[in-house]
């Protein structure tokens, strides 16, 4: 589904193919996923009920800082070919659904000679027992919903976590800080040595832009909630090329802008004015602050649901909307 390449190999491919990327393995898995969609009874529904107050607090924010306990901490980072993340499952009174923090570049940003368990051990030693302050990018993405028609709601008791990747649709990803451990310098191109991790491209973006969600403002136990329902959505990491379509806007914890996503010199159908953010204190933030309208960039990013669109489109009646993707920059370069 993804590829790792050396920098030298990538340069050679770029010269010969105008930076075209080979994605044969990923295409095969995409076709398999499409086949599964057609199978009767294959459960892909995702439904999430979040407090409107929680989402309003994230309207103009990139990050969230919460108090949380760690439950079922991952024993080791994923290897590069799987994404190089470390899973840090959280239980918090501030976000009351199953919640996963993910540490970027956990397989590579560690002392020489240490194992993939290095950051798991460091976090366990730092946290000990009890609650700690955790900061990360607030990310809603319907990637790991519970099976069948189960709803994840902040009004329901938190279920037990069986392992380090419990069913979840909300994350702090990238993870930025746990107690005194600061990971902002981990937010960059996913890379180990001369090899880097490649995300999805324009073809897969067209697939995601054709997905739809339903949103609705509902009352739960006397509180206003936002109901979000759609199909299970994969496609975490992206490697794309875009043109800055709107001036960079400063936020309290980063910057926001909009991009027209390009394939060659043409705009990908439907990919006009897509929102993107960069996290304060990261290398991508430094680069994004000086972007101007019309600049062409290549970037690696995570996708998340654009919270302002969810809030603005939700009404008392069910509204069906295109899936509102927003990009969270990991790395970018001006072309």
Rosetta blueprint (number, residue, H / E / L):
1 X L
2 X L
3 X L
4 X E
5 X E
6 X E
7 X H
8 X H
9 X H
10 X H
11 X H
12 X H
13 X H
14 X H
15 X H
16 X H
17 X H
18 X L
19 X L
20 X L
21 X L
22 X L
23 X L
24 X H
25 X H
26 X H
27 X H
28 X H
29 X H
30 X H
31 X H
32 X H
33 X H
34 X H
35 X H
36 X H
37 X H
38 X H
39 X L
40 X L
41 X L
42 X L
43 X L
44 X L
45 X E
46 X E
47 X E
48 X E
49 X E
50 X E
51 X E
52 X H
53 X H
54 X H
55 X H
56 X H
57 X H
58 X L
59 X L
60 X L
61 X L
62 X L
63 X E
64 X E
65 X E
66 X E
67 X E
68 X E
69 X E
70 X E
71 X L
72 X L
73 X L
74 X L
75 X L
76 X L
77 X L
78 X L
79 X L
80 X H
81 X H
82 X H
83 X L
84 X L
85 X L
86 X E
87 X E
88 X E
89 X E
90 X E
91 X E
92 X L
93 X L
94 X L
95 X L
96 X L
97 X L
98 X L
99 X E
100 X E
101 X E
102 X E
103 X E
104 X L
105 X L
106 X L
107 X L
108 X L
109 X L
110 X L
111 X L
112 X L
113 X L
114 X L
115 X L
116 X L
117 X L
118 X H
119 X H
120 X H
121 X H
122 X H
123 X H
124 X H
125 X H
126 X H
127 X H
128 X L
129 X L
130 X L
131 X L
132 X E
133 X E
134 X E
135 X E
136 X E
137 X E
138 X E
139 X E
140 X E
141 X E
142 X E
143 X E
144 X E
145 X L
146 X L
147 X L
148 X L
149 X L
150 X L
151 X L
152 X E
153 X E
154 X L
155 X L
156 X L
157 X L
158 X L
159 X L
160 X L
161 X L
162 X L
163 X L
164 X L
165 X L
166 X L
167 X L
168 X E
169 X E
170 X E
171 X E
172 X E
173 X E
174 X E
175 X E
176 X E
177 X E
178 X E
179 X L
180 X L
181 X E
182 X E
183 X L
184 X H
185 X H
186 X H
187 X L
188 X L
189 X L
190 X L
191 X E
192 X E
193 X L
194 X L
195 X E
196 X E
197 X E
198 X L
199 X L
200 X E
201 X L
202 X H
203 X H
204 X H
205 X H
206 X H
207 X H
208 X H
209 X H
210 X L
211 X L
212 X E
213 X E
214 X E
215 X E
216 X E
217 X E
218 X E
219 X E
220 X E
221 X L
222 X L
223 X E
224 X E
225 X E
226 X E
227 X E
228 X E
229 X E
230 X E
231 X E
232 X L
233 X L
234 X L
235 X L
236 X L
237 X E
238 X E
239 X E
240 X E
241 X E
242 X E
243 X E
244 X E
245 X E
246 X E
247 X E
248 X E
249 X E
250 X E
251 X E
252 X L
253 X L
254 X E
255 X E
256 X E
257 X E
258 X E
259 X E
260 X E
261 X E
262 X E
263 X E
264 X L
265 X L
266 X E
267 X E
268 X L
269 X L
270 X L
271 X L
272 X L
273 X L
274 X E
275 X E
276 X E
277 X E
278 X E
279 X E
280 X L
281 X L
282 X L
283 X H
284 X H
285 X H
286 X H
287 X H
288 X H
289 X L
290 X L
291 X L
292 X L
293 X L
294 X L
295 X L
296 X E
297 X E
298 X E
299 X E
300 X E
301 X E
302 X E
303 X E
304 X E
305 X E
306 X L
307 X H
308 X H
309 X H
310 X H
311 X H
312 X H
313 X H
314 X L
315 X L
316 X L
317 X L
318 X L
319 X E
320 X E
321 X E
322 X E
323 X L
324 X L
325 X E
326 X E
327 X E
328 X E
329 X E
330 X E
331 X E
332 X E
333 X E
334 X E
335 X L
